């Protein structure tokens, strides 16, 4: 029998009624459109893709919550109808009074919401909604999503202890750097940390404000001075971080330190603090300052060699390379269990403005190189050799650069020798070049003395220690006299020279040569190094191996440098550009002025080579060129 039109209508109505009852009991939208990712047991947080139009707030609720609300409404309507059936007058009276009461409550609640919710509405209007509009595309979520469902931003989100939570989509198909950058910019945050939690079905990220270092870290503060005084000899304090002292152990963490900063970033201040602490513990330092004016506080200190002229920087690097090879042979002879102090005192090499200095060293070598000499400057070779020697020889390079590119340093493998990197006033290109493993990159600041210290893949914002030049000089000079071990050629006069200081003579001058082969210490014969004796000529020979002295092409005979003359003769025949009065004034006031080599009657005599070296490296007004001429 054919189905009639009436039967079809009854069947459709029955199907619609059953479907509606199923949706009603399941807590779904009655039109059958699923708009959010909510389930029966779990509330939703975002709108599904391809959903159009406005999404009501009830669509975000879990199914059981919507079912409870629907049953409550049906129960209320059913109870009211049942009461009206039995007592219409009482029911109408109750509804009348109840309506008035509900209206009063609604008015009071609306007024309270308007007053108390003003800050919340302002937060949503000024910060949450703009952030949602910026994050919708990077996170891959629909713009109709209610931002309250996944952006949990407290009203006091700018406070130091505030925590911002952003719920992430499960697919995780987004760039963390982009998301972090959007959050930082749209909320105008500074110095925040991101804790990503991608595991599970509810991934999220927490944004917290990082604890800030102190505004200043002056050495004159008692607490800072105590930290510096208690620091180990091998771990000078770099600065103060967020509630902790930031330091690097040159023996166990990083033998060399790289400082990268633009002009005014505090490069010299940073090195001043590290160097004076090391000198305080008896270390020696070679300050290779092509700028001539970076570290005037260190001039004349015992154990400090200050080289400002490019020729002297060249010679001192060759001497340091020979010293490094001597220490390698000695360490091999003494064995792995030897006392590190037996190898020699700790040696610091401060290389200022490496971008200009290495270029000038190469040009200087091209100028003095003779036929048969290697093309690469032996001074640059010596520096690279020291960088690869490591911590065993107790020689540490503190390198300063405005742009520490691999090309400027001699290759990417050279840059990798600097496990500790201090960056201040850096560009994003500099950060990606020197600390690519840390992202997102912290924003650079112009706060005086503020830097990022990168050690072991972790960046810590640091307020660098500030020593005045007088404080640095005084702290460096208070080291025990027993630690004053000054190699030949390094001693300088000081206002109060120690008893161990010896006159600086030509015989103790650092060798000057054109090839590193001349400076290599003789190899130790034998396949197995014998045990190190406590005393004896063998150990003394290893500690001071014979080094062939080579002469500079400018002075092949070396006789003029060894000649001892008075100040008047030095002015007339050797230092014509310096007046006799200036020489006498320097002798009385300049701690770097050479020691006398003898007397002729009542007149003090000085070696010509030492006077010329002093004249080349003495402080002078800066010139506006980096040319050799």
Secondary structure, DSSP 8 states (H G I E B T S, - for coil): ----HHHHHHHHHHHHHHHHHHHHHHT--TT----BS--SSS---SB-TT--S---GGGGS-HHHHHHHHHHHHHHHHHHHHHHHH-HHHHHHHHHHHHHHHHHHHHHHHHHHHHHTHHHHHHIIIIIHHHHHHHHHHHT--TTS-GGGTEE--TTTTSTT-EEEEE--TT--S-HHHHHHHHHHHTT--SEEEEEE--SSS-EEEEEE-----S--BTTSHHHHHHHHHS-TT--EEEE-SSSEEE--TTTT-S-EEEEE-TTS-HHHHHHHHHHHHHHTT-EEEEE-TTS-S-GGGTT-TTEEEE-SHHHHHHHHHHHHHHHHHHHHHHHHH-TTS-HHHH-S-EEEEE--HHHHHHHHHHHHHHH--TTS-SS-HHHHHHHHHHHH-GGGTEEEEEEESS--HHHHTSHHHHTT--EEEEES--HHHHHHH-TTS-S------STTEEEEEETTEEEEEEE-B--HHHHHHHHHTS-GGG----TTT----TT--TT-----GGGS----S-GGGG------SSS-----SSSHHHHHHHT--------GGGSS-HHHH-EE-HHHHHHHT-TTS-HHHHHHHHHH-TTS----EEETTEEEEEHHHHHHHHHHS-----S-----
